[in-house]
Amino acid sequence: MLEDTALTGNNKKALLAVLRMEQLAEEGHAHGQGSESLAAQVSGFKYSVDRRGVVLFTLPGGGMIRDTGKEVFFSANDAVAAEIALHYGQKKWGKAIQLEGNRLCRMEGKEQKRGMER
């Protein structure tokens, strides 16, 4: 019910973020991947939303992913969280994403245009 006027802009963005993460869990199950699949690593995630609309996902394995709206951060030194964050970022922004350390953001400017030419 995104048309519900009781939802603030931050609440709508948080709801979309949670739906993206649920899609990651469902897509892996739909493809019938093994137990160590992306879906198995995402299924059962928990989330919380702070008053600024930042969504914090806690993965079953203990890793964390934080979506601030303009950036997505993930637990450093956690390969599973990094992989899930990358897939999540692609759902959010498409393939025009940039990875710097444990931070993902949308590619902007010349880098994005260069990527679209290929």
Kinemage of the C-alpha trace (Angstrom):
@kinemage 1
@onewidth
@group {chain A} dominant
@subgroup {mainchain}
@vectorlist {calphas} color= white
{ca met a 1} P 0.000 0.000 0.000
{ca leu a 2} L 2.512 2.629 -1.076
{ca glu a 3} L -0.360 5.044 -1.755
{ca asp a 4} L -1.182 5.133 1.955
{ca thr a 5} L -0.757 8.781 2.936
{ca ala a 6} L 0.127 7.780 6.518
{ca leu a 7} L 3.493 6.515 5.264
{ca thr a 8} L 6.238 9.134 5.256
{ca gly a 9} L 8.862 9.288 2.528
{ca asn a 10} L 11.392 7.557 4.797
{ca asn a 11} L 8.909 4.787 5.604
{ca lys a 12} L 8.228 4.159 1.898
{ca lys a 13} L 11.970 3.955 1.173
{ca ala a 14} L 12.459 1.561 4.094
{ca leu a 15} L 9.605 -0.613 2.862
{ca leu a 16} L 11.153 -0.748 -0.622
{ca ala a 17} L 14.526 -1.662 0.904
{ca val a 18} L 12.983 -4.580 2.811
{ca leu a 19} L 11.143 -5.732 -0.316
{ca arg a 20} L 14.447 -5.747 -2.256
{ca met a 21} L 16.051 -7.954 0.372
{ca glu a 22} L 13.044 -10.309 0.372
{ca gln a 23} L 13.329 -10.564 -3.425
{ca leu a 24} L 16.949 -11.706 -3.067
{ca ala a 25} L 15.802 -14.494 -0.745
{ca glu a 26} L 12.941 -15.521 -3.045
{ca glu a 27} L 14.930 -15.476 -6.299
{ca gly a 28} L 17.451 -17.977 -5.021
{ca his a 29} L 14.686 -20.350 -3.901
{ca ala a 30} L 12.948 -20.013 -7.273
{ca his a 31} L 16.130 -21.079 -9.069
{ca gly a 32} L 16.475 -24.160 -6.859
{ca gln a 33} L 20.034 -23.416 -5.794
{ca gly a 34} L 21.807 -25.433 -3.113
{ca ser a 35} L 21.666 -24.883 0.635
{ca glu a 36} L 24.670 -22.547 0.551
{ca ser a 37} L 22.932 -20.373 -2.031
{ca leu a 38} L 22.430 -16.659 -1.705
{ca ala a 39} L 18.814 -17.311 -0.701
{ca ala a 40} L 19.870 -19.510 2.199
{ca gln a 41} L 22.271 -16.817 3.378
{ca val a 42} L 19.579 -14.108 3.184
{ca ser a 43} L 16.488 -16.017 4.388
{ca gly a 44} L 15.593 -15.137 7.931
{ca phe a 45} L 17.224 -11.700 7.864
{ca lys a 46} L 16.083 -9.144 10.423
{ca tyr a 47} L 15.859 -5.425 9.929
{ca ser a 48} L 15.388 -2.203 11.820
{ca val a 49} L 14.776 1.348 10.651
{ca asp a 50} L 16.017 4.396 12.522
{ca arg a 51} L 14.180 7.717 12.628
{ca arg a 52} L 16.193 9.022 9.655
{ca gly a 53} L 15.027 6.112 7.506
{ca val a 54} L 18.328 4.206 7.527
{ca val a 55} L 17.629 0.483 7.205
{ca leu a 56} L 19.916 -1.949 9.020
{ca phe a 57} L 19.718 -5.579 7.899
{ca thr a 58} L 21.116 -8.326 10.123
{ca leu a 59} L 21.841 -11.517 8.201
{ca pro a 60} L 21.382 -14.997 9.723
{ca gly a 61} L 25.173 -15.508 9.687
{ca gly a 62} L 25.725 -12.334 11.726
{ca gly a 63} L 26.757 -9.986 8.917
{ca met a 64} L 25.170 -6.572 8.586
{ca ile a 65} L 24.115 -4.383 5.675
{ca arg a 66} L 23.115 -0.740 6.157
{ca asp a 67} L 21.176 1.173 3.501
{ca thr a 68} L 21.324 4.934 4.053
{ca gly a 69} L 19.505 5.681 0.813
{ca lys a 70} L 22.489 7.069 -1.086
{ca glu a 71} L 24.986 4.439 0.088
{ca val a 72} L 24.980 0.804 1.168
{ca phe a 73} L 27.533 -0.308 3.754
{ca phe a 74} L 28.272 -3.900 4.752
{ca ser a 75} L 30.300 -5.711 7.415
{ca ala a 76} L 33.977 -5.469 6.563
{ca asn a 77} L 35.780 -8.818 6.246
{ca asp a 78} L 32.479 -10.690 5.735
{ca ala a 79} L 32.405 -12.254 2.265
{ca val a 80} L 28.735 -13.276 2.565
{ca ala a 81} L 27.625 -9.765 3.560
{ca ala a 82} L 29.711 -8.333 0.700
{ca glu a 83} L 28.094 -10.665 -1.854
{ca ile a 84} L 24.569 -9.983 -0.596
{ca ala a 85} L 25.228 -6.215 -0.487
{ca leu a 86} L 26.443 -6.330 -4.090
{ca his a 87} L 23.277 -8.116 -5.254
{ca tyr a 88} L 21.168 -5.739 -3.159
{ca gly a 89} L 22.945 -2.733 -4.697
{ca gln a 90} L 22.302 -4.074 -8.195
{ca lys a 91} L 18.596 -4.402 -7.369
{ca lys a 92} L 18.577 -0.850 -6.073
{ca trp a 93} L 20.654 0.930 -8.736
{ca gly a 94} L 21.210 -1.553 -11.561
{ca lys a 95} L 24.714 -2.350 -12.783
{ca ala a 96} L 25.936 1.248 -12.437
{ca ile a 97} L 27.336 0.784 -8.939
{ca gln a 98} L 30.705 1.549 -7.439
{ca leu a 99} L 32.415 -0.482 -4.711
{ca glu a 100} L 34.901 1.237 -2.387
{ca gly a 101} L 36.024 -0.855 0.561
{ca asn a 102} L 32.839 -1.881 2.350
{ca arg a 103} L 30.689 0.817 0.710
{ca leu a 104} L 28.525 0.687 -2.402
{ca cys a 105} L 27.088 3.714 -4.133
{ca arg a 106} L 25.535 4.642 -7.440
{ca met a 107} L 28.049 5.533 -10.126
{ca glu a 108} L 27.707 9.142 -11.172
{ca gly a 109} L 29.057 11.458 -13.834
{ca lys a 110} L 31.621 10.316 -16.394
{ca glu a 111} L 32.005 6.854 -14.884
{ca gln a 112} L 28.305 6.103 -15.322
{ca lys a 113} L 28.238 7.406 -18.911
{ca arg a 114} L 31.343 5.373 -19.766
{ca gly a 115} L 29.681 2.242 -18.392
{ca met a 116} L 26.569 2.824 -20.485
{ca glu a 117} L 28.579 3.124 -23.711
{ca arg a 118} L 29.817 -0.461 -23.430
